[in-house]
Amino acid sequence: MDEVELRQLRCLVAIVDEGTFTDAAIALGVSQAAVSRTLAGLERALGVRLLRRTSREVTPTATGLRVVAQARRVLADVAALVQEAASGHTRLRIGYAWSAVGRHTVAFQRRWTAAHPGIDLHLVRVNTASAGLGEGACDLAVVRRPLEDRRFDTAIVGLERRLCALAADDPLARRRSVRLADLTGRILLVDRRTGTTTPELWPAETRPAVEETRDVDDWLTVIAAGRGIGVTAESTANQYPRPGIVYRPVRDAEPVAVRLAWWRDDPHPTLQAVLELLSELYRTG
């Protein structure tokens, strides 16, 4: 496999697309002899015959057809890889697990576009602990719980109140706010991968029972049915208003820290600008 080179795959595809060795040589900007040598090298490396050549035409063998199809995919993947590496200065993907930056989301998008018209901003929802950063789905990530992975650095850009999500017909929904003690004895719905609240928020003797949910949509559906309550960052209420659910401040719960995360050894070029804009929005919002 180490003997197969991209130039050989390009050569094979060019011969098939152009129809002759001569035309493939013109398309590749090399001599016809170079095309013949390159194809011969690929056939030796693979140990199979890929093309049938007559005085009038060149056609792929049955194996050649399969190899050409795979070669096209490989070349397309390599082109995408090159584009991905080169787009760091023209595209910015920010991952988040549940709620982006809440009520600041629209302002962040619009102010970024106005200040950085040459850098396309994409918000990407990925329900993992690193909000897609560790999976390669984004360049920076908004997270609301500390990341233990030493590959990442984080900085706090703001704080959000902690709210309780309740079914609209829940007796506590008639209150303006609730306390943690009011929730003792309830079923607390949590997402252990990305959620901001765990039973440890309560004293040991008053902790609620816990039931796990898969993501924010599942979480909201169960709460609306009256089968449990949720405690979440304020941004969730801004991003996910839903009929049948009300959000009430938990007045004795500590706020949730909103962090921006990035790769420690490969920070995105826009990191400082994003930090400054998000910090300003949370400070003045």
N, C-alpha and C positions, 0 to 999 in steps of 0.2 A: 504493500500500500504506500510505503514511503516513496516509491518510484513514480507514482502517478502525480503529475503536476497540473496546475490550473491551466497553463499554456497549452497542454495537450488536450484538455477538455475543450478549451476555446477553439482549438484547431479542428477537432472532430465536429463540433457544432457548426463551425463556419463551412466545412466541406458539405455537410448535409444541407445547410440553408442555401448555400450558393450553387450547389449542384455539380461543381467541378473543382478539381484541385487548382486550376488556373484562377478561377474567380475567387476561391477561398484565399489564395495567396494575395490577390489584389485587396480583398477586404481586410486582411490582417496586416498588410504592408510588409510582407516578406516574400522571399522567392518561392517558386513552385517546388524546388528541391527541398527547401526548409519545411514546407508543408508535408511532403512525403516522408521526410525523416521523423518529424514530430509524430505523425500518425503511426509510423512503424514502431516508434518507441512506446507509444501507448498500448499498441497491440501486444508487444513483447511483455510489458509490465502486467497486463491483464491476462495474458496467455490465451487470448481468443481473437478470432478474426471479426472485425467490426464492419468493414465495408467490402462490397463487391465492386470492382472497377473494370469497366469495359472501355472500348474506344469511344463510345458515345455517351455513357452516363456512369454515375457513381451512385450506388444504392446501399443502404444499411442491411446487414444481415439481421436475422431475428434477434440475436444477442445484441447487435449494434443498435437496434431500435430501443431496447431497454436501457442500454448504456447512455444513449443520446438523451433519453428522457430524464435519467438521473443526473446527467451532466448539466442539463439546463437548470435543474433544481439547485445543484451545488453552486453553479455560477450566480444564480439569483440570490442565494443565501449569502455568498461572499459579497456581492454588490450591496446587499442590505446591511451587512456587517460594516462595510466601509462607510456607507451613508450614516449609520448610527454613530460611528466613532467621530465622523466629521461634523455631525450636527450639534455638537455640544455647545457651540456658540450661537446657534440659530433656533434651538428648541429647548424648552424647559418643561420637564414633566415633574409635577409635584404629587406624590401619593398621599392618600389619607384612608383611614379605615372606615370611619363613620360619617363625619360631618365637615370635612374641609376646615375652614376657619369660621364656621358659623355665620353670624350676621355680618362679618367682615368679608365674606367670600366675594360678593359682587364688586365691592369697592376695590378689593385686592386685584381682581381680574382687570377691571377698567383702568385703574391707576398704573398697573404694570404695562398694559398695552400702550397707554399714552406715553409712559416714560421710556419704554424699550420696544419700539415698533418693529425692530428687526429680530426679536426673540419671541417666538410663539410660545405661549403658556398653555399647558394642558394639565388639568386636574384629573387624577386617576384614582378611582376608588378600588383599593385592594385590601381585603379583610385579613391581614396578617399582622403579626406583632410589629414588624418594621414598616407597615403600610406600603409594601411593595419594594422597599429599598433593597432588602436582601435578596429579593427575587429578580432584580434587574428590571422591574417594571417602571421605575421612576429614577430621577436624578437627586431629588430631595424628598423628604417626607415630613408630614405633620403628624405628630404622635402625642398622645395624652397620658402616657405612662412611661416610666424610665426604660431605656433599652439597656439590657445587660450585655449585649453583644459588643465586644471590644473593638470590632471593626468600625463601629460608628461613633461619631461625636454628636452631641446635641447642645442646643442652647434654648433657654426658656424665652419665648417671645411675648407671653401674656398669661393672664389668669382668667378662668371662667367660673362662675357660680356653679354649685352643684344643685341640680333640680331632681325632684321626684316625678316620675311619670306614672299616672294613675288612669284607670278607667273613668270616664266622665261621670258615671253614676256612683262612684266610690264615695263614701261619707267624707273622706278626707279631702275630696275635690272641692268641697264647699269652703274650705279654709284658704286664706291668702298664702300661708306658708305652713310647713310642717317641721317637726323635730325628728331626729333619728329615733328617739324613743317611741314615737308614734308608729313607727314601721316595724317594731318588734312583733313577732308573731305572724308577720306576713311572709309570702314567698317572694324572695328577691330573685329577679331574672338577671343573669349575667352572661357575658360572652368572655370566657376565660382567655381567649387569644388577644383580644383588643380592648375589652371593656375597661372602664376607668374606676369601677367600684367593685369591691370585694367585701365579704362579711367582716373583715378586719377593721372596717371603718367604724364598727360598733364595739362597745365593750364586750368582753368575752361572754358575760352572763346574759347579754341581751341581743345576741346576734340572730338575725332572721334565718329561716330556712332558705336554701339556694336551689334554683333550678337553672340549668344551662340552656342557652339559645344559640343558634348558629350565626346569626347576623342581625343587623338592625331591623330588617323587615320582619324577620321571625319574632324578634323582641317586641316590636310594636303590635303585631297581630295578637300575641298572647296577652299583652297588657290590655288591649282594647276589649278582649273577651272577659276581662275581670279575673283572670287566673293567676295574676301576680302583679308586682309593681317593679319599677326600675328606678335606679338612681344614676344619673348621667350628667355629663357636662352640659352647660347652657347651650352650646352650639347645636346639640341634637334637637332641641326645641325649635331653634331657628331654621334648621335644615329640614326637619321632618314634622311639621304640623300635620295632625291627622284627626279627622272626625272621630269622636268617641274617646279621645285621649286628651287629658289636661296635664300641664306641667306646673309644679309648685316648688318654690325655693325651699331647700332644706337649710334652715337658718343656723343650725349649729354644726354643719359639716364644713370641713376645710375645702377651699376652692381647688379646682383642677388646673394643674400647670400645663400649658400648651407649649410643646417643644418643636423646634425644627431639627431634623436629623439629616446627616450627610455621611458619606464615606470618609473615614479618617484620613486615608492616604490618597484620596482622589476627589477632593471637593469640587463641586461644579463651579464654573467660572462666575455664575451669577449669585453665589452663596451670600456674599456680603450685602448685595442689593436686596435680596429677598429678606434677609434678617432685618435690615433697617426698615423696610416697608411694613412688614408684619408687626414689628415692635411698635412702630408709630401708630398703626391702626388700633392695636390693643390699648395703647397708652391714651389716645385721643378719642377713640371710637365712642 
